Every structure is written in structure tokens, then in C-alpha cells.
Amino acid sequence: TPNIDRLAEEGVTLTQHIAASPLCTPSRAAFLTGRYPIRSGMAAFSRVGVFLFSASSGGLPSEEITFSKLLKQRGYATALIGKWHLGMNCESSNDFCHHPLSHGFDYFYGLTVTNFRDCKPGQGSVFLKGVQKSLVILIQIIGITLVSLAIVQYIGLLKVSFQALAYCLLITAISLAVLIFFFYHFRHLNCFLMRDHQIIQQPLSYENLTQRLTKEAVQFIGRNTDAPFLLVLSYLHVHTALYASKNFRGKSKHGLYGDAVEEMDWSVGQILNVLEKYNLSNKTLVYFTSDQGAHVEEISSSGEVHGGYNGVYKGGKSMNWEGGIRVPGLLRLPGVIQAGAYIDEPTSNMDIFPTIVKLAKAQLPSDRIIDGHDLMPLLQGKVTRSKHEFLFHYCNAYLNAVRWHPGNSESVWKVFFFTPNFSPEDSNGCYDSHVCFCHGGFITQHDPPLLFDLSRDPEEKVPLTPETESRFYEILRVINLAVDNHTRSLHAVPDQLSWDNLLWKPWLQPCCSSFFQSCYCDYDSEGSLPEVLSG
């Protein structure tokens, strides 16, 4: 990855950069708003913590202030290219209440949901894997109920009118037909490409997709060389379904995952090159990160690892072990940020909000709590300590763990109030359910909480005890006080990830043609794509 390495060499590497959530949707909400997702209702109390359908009614509330809104007010041209995953519509299929253009972006080219295996033919179905057990149980219950009613009717124990039975059968048949229709057309209904408010490709084609995203990004920069701009380029790489164009396919010794990483690195290089071309490098802050750790349970049917690797760190996506939340953090601004520096202080993706708002000379909102802190003093070497004494790690809407970095110590204490139950038990993830969940029988509560010192045990291998850490109970006391203060700062807000907001609603379904035409169209003209030179 020469281009990503170049970013690190010419900028700062944050070695303890933490995503505000180990899942896409809440992490992205935190990144854009500088606030814990629990504050905006973007943290789920149910099992599902992300949006799965384009026709869900939940999303980032219009009351939330994104850094794109504030920079747009300052005269910046703003664009989001790639993945959004923060909702689209509220009450109709074209109200666009949660759309990127309603959150401060002038231009959008990308996906409103996310990249699923279900979106790419031949890659299987993560969605079906997650619901098939529940679906089978539901069908069995309905079947047993109907058969039982028929039997008791036949033997005379209960009088059930044939009309009522017929209605039950009709409702069941219609429900099953809707489910079958939805699963059969999942790709067409949920995997599509938009330009602004218009669907331009339904279903999404992966052919040269990264080149198309890169071309859009390069053209946006080219249109705004004489004006301030904000570009959020949100790659689909390396989320599954994995893909790579023919110029990169089969080139990496690490299989398709490596091919995808190398293609993403090529794209990063294209962005850096166009900044140089227009003499913008020295006045453009570049930030590279991920919204979560690698998805360790993502393994192809042939046994190839598709979810990535978290190095020494435990766990991955959907977990608050370090493997789920410790993400890349590279920032470059030549002449302003020290080059080649490594900073091991705790930082958060929420810090980007106040950092770029202050760089743009915009005003931070005064009517709400902003949990992020301006990174510039740390990046410039003016201070050596992070302003984050505490970081709170949520598993959906449940406070899962807390990190404490005392001002007078090099230690980074981390406590877990509960941990996910790995399946199989001796593994590093929840392979039976594809992701780990946050409550009920999926977790183990800890009283007293598990305690680690990440400065000595970054792999979270050996929990400390009162016998091995003399300050054990004092550390827990301080952290519990911090939790109390944090909890008091929270206010009730509508749950954007409630079952009502998550479920597919046919009247919200965006479709570029009609249901009878299977929602098919392809208006995305590739034209000339950037030249690809892969070694």
C-alpha cells in the first residue's frame, strides 16, 4: 500500500485511534456529528444495529448538525462519494429527509445503504444467514397453529369458521409471498447507485466501481480548485462483498481481500496526485480511517478470509475489544502537521468534527454536547496529552466498556461491564451468528467488571484482579463516577434503529422504473475512467 504508507510518512499516525462504535451506521453518525451515537438515537436497543434496507424510515435526524452543514455555511463546496448508510426517507419514497443532500452535502454519488454479500451475485447472503433460523421457527409456528386449528375443528373441540381459517391461510400466504418477493429481489431493492436524488444504476454493478468513485472524486476536486471544498470519499472497500477490477484481480498474495486493498490504495494515490496537480496539497487536510475494525467472521464458502485481520488486537466488527474499535488514523497537512510522527494517545473519530470545523473558522454548536476534541494541538506537537481522559464504548445502545487515561499516568485502563459470548468458545468471534450481539444470552455480565491496562496488555489477554493490581477498586471507583457523569448528560431521543424504523416499508421503496420492471435501470455512463497502472 505505497500511497497509504505515503500518507503516514508525510503526516501523523494515530496509533490509538478509536471508532465511536464497532458498527458502520452508529460510527458514521458519530464521525459526522462529533457526538456519541446514543445522543442522536443512532444506537439500537434491538439486536440489529445498522440499517439493512433502503426503504427503512430511520436515519440521521435532521436536528443533528454535521460538519458538512457547518462548512457549507462557510462557503465550502461539499460532496459525499461512496457509502452513506445513514438512512434516506421518512414518510414517502422521495422526501429524502435523511439523504446526504439533507445533511449539508451539495453533491452525492454513491450508495445510501451499504455493500452486502447479497448485492453481488454468487457471494451468498449475509442477510438470509442472520434471519433464516428465526424465519424457519416463525413458519413452523404458523404451520403448527393452522394444523392445530384444523384438527380441533375437525374433532369438534372448538368451533372455528371455515371463513376464519381461510382468512388465516390467505394472510399467511400473502406474508410468505411478500417475504419471497423481497428476498428474491433484495439486490434490486437495496443495492443501487445514486447521483444526488436520482437512482442511476439499479441494481448496482461492481464493474470498475472503484474507478467510477475515484473519477467522481477527482472531478469534484477539479471543479473546486479555486474554492474551499470538503470531500468525503467513503469507499466500499474492503467491506464484503469483496470485489476488485480486472487490473487488480488476482494480483495480491493475500487473495481477493488483498486485491481490494491494493485497488483502494491506488485510488488514494489518485486523490493525492490530483491535489498535487492543482497545488492543493499544502492547504488540504487529508484524513484516512475506517468506521470499525475488521469483520473476523467474514469467511467465504471456500474458506478464504474476506473480513480482514486485526493484528494483535482481539475481536473485530460489532465488538468493543480493541480489534473492533481501534482503527487507522492518518492525517496529513504539510507544513502544519508534523511529518512522520506517531501519537499513542487515545483519540476518536468524533474528534474530526471539531478539528475541521475550527480549521474552517466555523462556530461549534453551543446548544449541544460535542464529545470530540480538536486534534490540531496534538497533531502540531503543542500538547502531548489527549483531551480524552475517558472514552465510552457502546455496544449498540448499551454501555459496554470504558477507557480511562489518567493525566498523571501512562496507563490506559479499560473496563468491560459485559463481553460477547464467542461461538465456538475458543474462537475470536461469533461465527455461528456472523456477528456478536449486545444483550441477553449473547453476552456475559461481569461483576466486578473486567479490567485491563492497555499500555501493558494491548491484546486484552489477562484481566487484572485485586491481587495483581493494588489500585483495582480505586480504578473502578473513578470509572464508575465518570459513567455516572456521562449518563447524566444523556437525554431521551427518538430511537432511529427501532424495529419500526428498521423494517422494510414498501411505500418508501425507491425504484428507478417500476416493480413490474424489477426496479431496473442503468444510466451511469462510465465515459473515460482513470488510467490504472498496477504492479
Secondary structure, DSSP 8 states (H G I E B T S, - for coil): -HHHHHHHHHSEEETTEE-SSSSHHHHHHHHHHSS-HHHHT-S-SSS--S---TT----S-TTS--HHHHHHHTT-EEEEEEE--S---SSSTT--TTSGGGTT-SEEEEESS---GGGSTTS--HHHHHHHHHHHHHHHHHHHHHHHHHHHHHHTSS---HHHHHHHHHHHHHHHHHHHHHHHTHHHHH--EEETTEEEEES---TTHHHHHHHHHHHHHHHTTTS-EEEEEE--TTSSS----TTTTT--TTHHHHHHHHHHHHHHHHHHHHHHHTT-GGG--EEEE-SS---TT-B-TTS-B-S---TT----TT--SHHHHB--EEEE-TTTS-TTEEE-S-EEGGGHHHHHHHHTT----SSS-------HHHHTTS-SS-S-SEEEEEETTEEEEEEE--TT-S--EEEEEEEE--BSTTSSSBTTTSS--SSGGGEEEEEEEEEEETTT-TT--S-B-TTT-TTHHHHHHHHHHHHHHHHHT------TTSHHHHS--GGG---SS-GGGTT-EE-----S-------
